[in-house]
Amino acid sequence: MPLHVYLTEHLESPGVSASAYLATATSPEPLDAQALAQHMHQLTPEPAARFWHRELAYPEIPGPPKAVLETVRQLYGNCSHCHLSSRRTRICFVKGNPEAACTFIGEGPGKTEDIQGVPFVGVSGRLQDAICEENGIDPIADISWINLVGCRPCKFRWSDDRPPTLVEKLACSERTLFLLRALRPRVSVCLGKEATGLFWDDPPDVWTWTTIQPPALGGDWMVVGYARHPSYLSRTLAAPGGARELHAARRFYGELRERLPGLTKLPVWPLPLQYLSEAGRVVTGM
């Protein structure tokens, strides 16, 4: 049974185990019923982390960012890896400057993004642009923007937006990883707690920066920041405590502005996707 058919028919059906659809969602090749049973039989708690790393050790796509992004668009322009494909208008890939050394990472497209096929162009995106501009950052020239998933997370086309589920993130993980490999940001900004799952099991405090030196970079460094999602800010700026959040945001984006001049991209994207370890624990019961 093809992957997208399995997901469409079973992912949200009662009685389907997490083990079944998580393994299917992250399998590089479609699995029929017999192959799925064998696939799951091979999973044990001990090699869980290695299993998820192996299943998602996708090959590199060499080339400059714009060329690689075009390849990614071609590969996933008609993606049907999960049930969200039946509810979307367009897949969102990247907004802003692919040559920038800073990438903002959000959760998933909203209604406006779904229509236009571009991340961060709705109400929250416009607020985010305004915050950047207020602090001397050009949101188009200085930054590239992506989401954890390319299709709008929702129950129905006319329902409200929601954060992507673990299964949806897994189904879109290949696209997300290829985008990060294409953009190779020196500075990554996670907008909201969902996005921090790319880097941490337990996120740091909001409005903070973390310097990471992955072994793959041979002593080189990268920086990851954790900022409030603009949709959260839009709900709280006029509420009690809103002034405190605005002050923290201005300080955070002021620090980002100071980091941007002279930034260069990473030579390679050095990290796996951290939320895959969570998937391994779910599947194996760890």
Secondary structure as GFF3:
##gff-version 3
##sequence-region A 1 286
A	DSSP	alpha_helix	3	10	.	.	.	ID=ss1
A	DSSP	alpha_helix	18	25	.	.	.	ID=ss2
A	DSSP	alpha_helix	33	41	.	.	.	ID=ss3
A	DSSP	alpha_helix	48	55	.	.	.	ID=ss4
A	DSSP	alpha_helix	65	76	.	.	.	ID=ss5
A	DSSP	three_ten_helix	83	86	.	.	.	ID=ss6
A	DSSP	beta_strand	95	96	.	.	.	ID=ss7
A	DSSP	beta_strand	102	106	.	.	.	ID=ss8
A	DSSP	alpha_helix	111	116	.	.	.	ID=ss9
A	DSSP	alpha_helix	123	134	.	.	.	ID=ss10
A	DSSP	beta_strand	144	147	.	.	.	ID=ss11
A	DSSP	alpha_helix	166	171	.	.	.	ID=ss12
A	DSSP	alpha_helix	173	183	.	.	.	ID=ss13
A	DSSP	beta_strand	187	191	.	.	.	ID=ss14
A	DSSP	alpha_helix	193	196	.	.	.	ID=ss15
A	DSSP	beta_strand	208	212	.	.	.	ID=ss16
A	DSSP	three_ten_helix	215	217	.	.	.	ID=ss17
A	DSSP	beta_strand	222	227	.	.	.	ID=ss18
A	DSSP	alpha_helix	230	236	.	.	.	ID=ss19
A	DSSP	alpha_helix	242	259	.	.	.	ID=ss20
A	DSSP	alpha_helix	275	284	.	.	.	ID=ss21
###
